[in-house]
Amino acid sequence: MALTLSQEVLQSSLQNIPQKIRKIFISKTTLRALALALIWSPTEIIVAITVDSTGISYLSLLPWLFHYCDFP
C-alpha cells in the first residue's frame, strides 16, 4: 500500500519531467528505499533485543550505531 501511494505521489509531482527520466527516477528511488528498509529492519530488531536483554539505555548505544552505520 505505501509503495503504491509513494509511486503515485511521485508520478503526480514529477509531471513536468519527461516520462523516461521520471520512470528511471521513480524506480531507482523506490528500490533504494526498499533496500534500506530491508537492511534496517533486522538491525532494529537486534538493537531492540540487545537493549531489552542487557538493560543498557538506547541513548548510550546511539553513538555506536551512528559510528558503525555507513552513511553515504
Secondary structure as UniProt FT lines:
FT   HELIX           2..13
FT   TURN            14..16
FT   HELIX           19..54
FT   HELIX           58..68
//
